[in-house]
Amino acid sequence: MAHVLAVSPRAEGASGDHAFAVLGLLSHSVREMRPDAAIVTEAGRADVLILDGRTDLAVARQMCRLLDTAGNETPVLLVLGEGGFAAVTTEWGVRDIVLDTAGPAEVDARIRLAVPRETTQGIVSAGGLVIDESAYHASLDGRTLDLTYTEFELLKYLAQHPGRVFSRETLLSDVWGYDYFGGTRTVDVHVRRLRAKLGTEHEYLIGTVRNVGYRFSPDARRSEAG
């Protein structure tokens, strides 16, 4: 999990909506602020800075200059609409450019690639399940789980968002990728295999929400007992 600083004129607006809605779908810690001189100090406290250049390129450029003058070392991801690409040059000093239509899987990948390796290496732990992302290793109550690559990615994705319900279509796009042409039935097949590997005592960890999809439920058994 990375600490993300999101800088946008839309931050903390009256509507209460996040400036970058896609960030709310990821497991990273996100803090928002409006573009001002405080960006220099706040950037040093983040692993990656996401700068909004969708509506005001001049302000975004000014923020880049402030960061450059201050010797900022935090990687900057600049979010743009299609029309903004022509204005950006190497002088902006950004690490990467993200199109404003990018989905959660792409944004997450760009964050992981921008952040230093040691920051992104993490452990996901819940309900007796421990997932070591860097070693591609998963265990349950100390027992190693023999998972395929896709099973591991699916379990990790669900465990990173405990309690959140995902439709089969969302899981296909975020775990398998947008270029996957298989049907949603493959999600059901992988969930069934995962549950079998978790064992009858822990299959409840992956709950089914009728007519919606699946969620990781580490407290389900505790709730049933209560």
Sequence and secondary structure as in RCSB ss.txt:
>XXXX:A:sequence
MAHVLAVSPRAEGASGDHAFAVLGLLSHSVREMRPDAAIVTEAGRADVLILDGRTDLAVARQMCRLLDTAGNETP
VLLVLGEGGFAAVTTEWGVRDIVLDTAGPAEVDARIRLAVPRETTQGIVSAGGLVIDESAYHASLDGRTLDLTYT
EFELLKYLAQHPGRVFSRETLLSDVWGYDYFGGTRTVDVHVRRLRAKLGTEHEYLIGTVRNVGYRFSPDARRSEA
G
>XXXX:A:secstr
  EEEEE TTTT TT   SSGGGGGSSSEEEEE SSTTHHHHHTT SEEEEE SS HHHHHHHHHHHHHTT  S 
EEEEE GGGGGG  GGG  SEEEETT  HHHHHHHHHHHS HHHH  EEEETTEEEETTTTEEEETTEE    HH
HHHHHHHHHTSTT  EEHHHHIIIII TT    THHHHHHHHHHHHHH TTTGGGEEEETTTEEEE TTHHHHHH
 
